Each structure stands twice: as C-alpha cells, then as structure tokens.
Amino acid sequence: MQHLDWPFLDAKHRALAREAVAWCEAELGAIRSHADIDVQCRAIVAALGNAGFLRHAVATDARSAIDVRAACVLRETLAYEWGLADFAFAMQGLGCGPISLFGTPEQRDRYAARAAAGSAIAAFAISEINAGSDVAAMETRARRDGREYVLDGEKTWISNAGLADFYVVFARTADTAARNVSAFVVEAGNPGLAVTGRIQVTSPHPLGTIRFSGCRVPETARIGEEGRGLAVALSTLDSFRSTVGAAALGFARRALDEACRHAKERRAFGATLSELDGVRATLGRMATAVDASALLVYRAAWKKDTTGARITREAAMAKSFATESAQRVIDDAVQILGARGVVHGSVVEELYREIRPLRIYEGATEIQHLVIARELLADDTEKRGS
C-alpha cells in the first residue's frame, strides 16, 4: 500500500492500515475455513467489532462523524485479503448509515451501538425488482395508522437478507408524490416481515428478497422526517460511495501483486514472463490504473472528512473509475496467469467474480457518469451566472 505515504492520509490512517493488515493475517484464516457463509459473516462482523474496526463505519452518537478515509483504508485492506470480509464491514456501515447520520439518540443507542460492537447485523433495503437506479419507481408503501406505520411491499437484492438483525427500509409515504419516501428501521422479528428467498450470485454473499405484509412499526422507527427518505438515502450513499471504490482498489491491488509474483516465477520461451516486453507493458498499465484509482478514492474521502461538504461528483468519479479500472486490471491478471487464472478457487478467479457486481451496486457506472455530467453542467451554469 505505497499510496499510504500520499498527502490525503494522516498518520492515524497509516497506523490503522498497518493494524488492519496484521489483524487480517491473524484472524481471517480460521473464519474462512468454515463452509457456511452465514456463519462466516456473523463471525467476521463479531471479530471486526471486537477489534474496534466497525466504529470507523458506524457513528454511535451525534458528536462523532464517520471518518471516510478510515473506512476506505479498511475496505481496501479487507478486500485485498477476502471479499466477504470487505462485504461484512461495508454492510454494517451502509445498513447503519441512515441511523448514523439522521437517527435519534435512542435509535443510535438501540441499533448503531450494537452494530458498531459487532453484536447486531444491519441491512439497507431500498432496491425493488422495478426500482434499482430508478428509485422513484419504488412501490413499497408505508401507510400511517395512528402512531404507527403499516408497511406493504417487497424489496430485493438486499444484502444480509435473512441474516440481518434489523433493516433500514425505504417506502413511499404518499401515493401522489413520487419522491415522498420515508426511512424506517424494522427489526428482523417484526410480524409482517418475511425473507422470501436467497439469491445466488457469482461470488457468494448473503443476498435475498424480503416482503412486508401489514408490517407495523411505531412512528419512533422512522429515521428523519416523513417524506425526506430520499435525502436520507442519498446522503448515506454520498458518504459511503467512495468506499466502494476503495474495495475495488483492494481487489485490483491484489490482482496486480498476484500477476507480478507469477510473472517473476513463470518461465516461457527461455525467459520469465516478467522479462517479456508485452507482459511488462501490461503490468505497467495495471499499476498506473491502480494508482489513479487510489488518487480518486482518497481525494473524495479527504474532501468529505476535511470539509463535510457533499462529494457527489468526487464520489461518483472514484466509484466509477476504480470499479471499471479494477475489472480491467483483474482481467489482465487472469490473462497473465493463463490457465491458472481460471481455476475455480484461485485468487484471481475469485477476484474476477468479486469485482463484477461492484460496477453495478450502489449506482451502476452509467448512472455515475450521468451524475458527474449533471454536477459538471450545474457548476458551469453557476459560473456563467456569477
């Protein structure tokens, strides 16, 4: 992690990276040996909580802000070692993000504190079968009934479905306003909430569909103001989107290291692969992509930490560039390793399966490009008007 010496990071972030690397080497092997993915995820979350790492993704009181650079350092380190460890860390942050940013003191005490300790698993439930990037198409409803809300609808592609102890759920609270969405925290055992199935994806993760049928929650379960749920969701994604780029960076860096190691050991045509100009050129291109991704990721995180301002444009650039670059870097690593690169269970084969979803979730690359263009054009309009 040579970029740790770059100016976007402070001494505490460099120390955190060293601590995280040592922790991964000491802790993850035993957890990974267990075959059941739910058992693995619970063990990872508990271990991350015991190590104190989850406090960098979950804010437990109004005075503490999420250190985005710390979250990026941890996601990069965890992704380098094991994609599922990164997933478990990230979902605690994203699932608790609305509570960290907009929750009441009671909500933080009841949910965020447990999530930070690793004793409760969180989930972020916004996507639906016809409402992914197009959030305005959301069909799940929350109808007020006295001092309660009644939720009806279905959410899918939900990380930690069936594993989470609580879900942050987004639902329409007015039929006439497409953007009138509110956020609620719903506990897993709440009557009317059911996990209707798991979804198998390229790289094993706990992912599934949940249904709400007359699911009642008290009004104290609402996060933030009624009708302001989209602002809650967007603010959460604004804080965590650059960390997706950090995960991609960790995957890409591992792929580059695996490719370099293999190139120096593998002999072909009377020389090692590392002595062949074509392979050297590929490695140079890969290394450049990794460093460029790191600069964009940590610039976005640095701006959020130091100014507190929205980083919509910077986070979109970091997420889209880092994930797309990582896909190419990992593909190059597979090509350099040849047949070994496509053997099921090999490091680069696992990376190949891990990286593909990152180009889609938390905003597909194409959506990020539209966001960047929108921000760019808005800035241009403001400059001309001033």
Residue pairs with C-beta under 8 A, 6 or more apart in sequence:
1 17
1 21
1 76
1 77
1 253
3 9
3 291
3 294
3 295
3 298
4 13
4 14
4 17
4 73
5 14
6 294
6 295
6 298
8 69
8 295
8 298
8 299
8 301
8 302
9 69
9 73
9 298
9 302
10 69
12 70
13 69
13 70
13 73
16 56
16 70
16 73
16 74
17 73
17 77
20 53
20 73
20 74
20 77
20 78
21 77
23 51
23 53
24 77
24 78
24 81
24 82
24 85
27 47
27 51
28 44
28 81
28 82
28 85
31 40
31 43
31 44
31 47
32 40
32 82
32 84
34 40
34 43
37 84
37 204
37 205
37 206
38 162
38 163
38 206
40 84
41 84
41 87
41 88
41 121
41 160
41 163
41 206
42 121
42 163
44 84
44 85
44 88
44 89
45 54
45 88
45 92
45 118
45 121
46 118
46 119
47 118
48 54
48 85
48 88
48 89
48 92
48 118
49 116
49 117
49 118
49 119
50 118
53 74
53 89
54 89
54 92
54 93
54 115
54 116
54 117
54 118
55 116
56 66
56 67
56 70
56 71
56 74
57 66
57 71
57 74
57 89
57 90
57 92
57 93
57 96
57 116
58 66
58 92
58 93
58 96
58 100
58 112
58 115
58 116
59 65
59 66
59 100
59 101
59 108
59 112
60 100
60 108
60 109
60 112
60 113
60 116
61 105
61 108
62 105
62 108
65 305
65 308
66 93
66 97
66 100
66 239
67 305
68 239
68 240
68 242
68 243
68 300
68 301
68 304
68 305
69 298
69 301
69 302
69 305
71 93
71 240
71 243
71 246
71 301
72 242
72 243
72 245
72 246
72 297
72 298
72 301
73 246
74 89
75 86
75 89
75 90
75 243
75 244
75 246
75 247
75 250
76 246
76 247
76 249
76 250
76 253
76 297
77 250
78 85
78 86
78 89
78 247
78 250
79 85
79 86
79 246
79 247
79 248
79 249
79 250
79 251
79 254
79 354
80 250
80 251
80 253
80 254
81 254
83 203
83 251
83 350
83 351
83 354
84 204
84 205
86 247
86 250
87 159
87 205
90 240
90 243
90 244
90 247
91 121
91 122
91 123
91 124
91 159
91 160
92 115
92 116
92 118
92 121
92 122
93 100
93 240
93 243
94 122
94 124
94 159
94 236
94 240
94 362
95 115
95 121
95 122
95 123
95 124
95 159
95 160
95 164
95 166
95 167
95 168
96 111
96 112
96 115
96 116
96 122
96 168
97 124
97 168
97 236
97 237
97 239
97 240
98 124
98 168
98 183
98 223
98 224
98 232
98 233
98 236
99 107
99 108
99 111
99 112
99 168
99 185
99 223
100 108
100 112
101 232
101 235
101 236
101 239
102 183
102 223
102 224
102 232
102 235
103 111
103 112
103 185
103 223
104 220
106 220
107 185
107 223
111 120
111 122
111 166
111 185
114 120
114 165
115 121
115 122
120 165
120 166
121 160
121 163
121 164
121 165
122 160
122 164
122 165
122 166
122 167
122 168
123 158
123 159
123 160
123 161
123 163
123 164
123 166
123 167
123 168
124 158
124 159
124 167
124 168
124 236
125 155
125 158
125 167
125 168
125 169
125 170
125 210
126 135
126 138
126 155
126 169
126 170
126 233
127 155
127 156
127 157
127 158
128 137
128 138
128 139
128 140
128 153
128 154
128 155
128 156
129 154
129 156
130 137
130 139
131 137
131 138
131 139
132 157
133 363
133 364
133 367
135 170
135 181
135 230
135 233
136 178
136 179
138 170
138 171
138 172
138 181
139 153
139 154
139 172
140 151
140 152
140 153
140 154
140 155
140 169
140 170
140 171
140 172
140 212
141 151
141 152
141 153
141 171
141 172
141 173
141 175
142 149
142 150
142 151
142 171
142 172
142 173
142 182
142 184
143 149
143 150
143 152
143 173
144 150
144 173
144 219
145 216
147 218
147 219
148 216
148 217
148 218
148 219
149 171
149 173
149 182
149 184
149 216
149 217
149 218
149 219
149 221
149 222
150 214
150 215
150 216
151 169
151 171
151 184
151 186
151 192
151 212
151 214
151 215
151 216
151 217
152 212
152 213
152 214
152 215
153 171
153 211
153 212
154 196
154 209
154 210
154 211
154 212
155 169
155 209
155 210
155 211
155 212
156 199
156 208
156 209
156 210
157 199
157 207
157 209
157 361
158 167
158 207
158 208
158 209
158 210
159 205
159 206
159 207
160 206
161 195
161 198
161 206
161 207
161 208
161 209
161 210
162 195
162 198
162 206
162 208
163 206
164 188
165 187
165 188
166 185
166 186
166 187
166 188
167 185
167 186
167 187
167 188
167 193
167 210
168 183
168 184
168 185
168 186
168 223
169 183
169 184
169 185
169 186
169 212
170 181
170 182
170 183
170 184
170 229
170 230
170 232
170 233
171 181
171 182
171 184
171 212
171 229
172 180
172 181
173 180
173 181
173 182
173 226
173 227
173 229
174 180
174 227
177 227
179 230
180 227
181 227
181 229
181 230
181 233
182 222
182 223
182 224
182 225
182 226
182 227
182 228
182 229
183 222
183 223
183 224
183 229
183 232
183 233
184 217
184 221
184 222
184 223
185 217
185 221
185 223
186 193
186 212
186 215
186 217
186 221
187 193
190 215
190 216
190 217
191 215
191 216
192 212
192 213
192 214
192 215
192 216
193 210
193 211
193 212
193 215
194 210
194 211
194 213
195 208
195 209
195 210
196 208
196 209
196 210
196 211
197 208
197 209
198 206
198 207
198 208
199 207
199 208
199 209
201 207
201 357
202 353
202 356
202 357
203 350
203 353
203 354
203 356
203 357
223 229
223 232
224 231
224 232
237 362
237 363
238 304
238 310
238 311
238 312
238 315
239 304
240 362
241 315
241 316
241 318
241 319
241 362
241 363
242 297
242 300
242 301
242 304
242 311
242 314
242 315
242 318
242 319
243 301
244 319
244 322
244 323
244 358
244 361
244 362
245 293
245 296
245 297
245 300
245 315
245 318
245 319
245 321
245 322
245 323
246 297
246 301
246 322
247 358
248 293
248 319
248 322
248 323
248 325
248 326
248 355
248 358
249 290
249 293
249 294
249 297
249 322
249 326
251 326
251 330
251 351
251 354
251 355
251 358
252 286
252 289
252 290
252 293
252 322
252 325
252 326
252 329
252 330
252 355
253 290
254 347
254 351
255 286
255 326
255 329
255 330
255 332
255 333
255 348
255 351
256 283
256 286
256 287
256 290
256 329
256 333
258 333
258 337
258 347
258 348
259 282
259 283
259 286
259 332
259 333
259 336
259 337
259 348
260 274
260 283
262 273
262 336
262 337
262 340
263 272
263 273
263 274
263 279
263 283
263 336
264 272
264 273
264 274
265 272
266 272
266 273
267 273
268 276
269 276
273 279
273 336
274 280
274 283
279 336
282 332
282 335
282 336
283 336
285 332
286 329
286 332
286 333
289 325
289 326
289 328
289 329
290 325
290 329
292 321
292 325
293 318
293 321
293 322
293 325
293 326
296 314
296 317
296 318
296 321
296 322
297 318
297 322
299 314
299 318
300 311
300 314
300 315
300 317
300 318
301 318
303 309
303 311
303 314
304 311
304 315
312 371
312 375
313 371
313 372
313 375
313 376
316 363
316 368
316 369
316 371
316 372
316 375
317 368
317 372
319 362
319 363
319 368
320 365
320 368
320 369
320 372
323 355
323 358
323 359
323 365
324 359
324 365
326 355
326 358
327 355
327 356
327 359
330 348
330 351
330 352
330 355
331 352
333 341
333 348
333 351
334 341
334 342
334 348
334 349
334 352
335 341
337 346
337 348
340 346
341 348
341 349
341 352
342 349
343 349
359 365
363 371
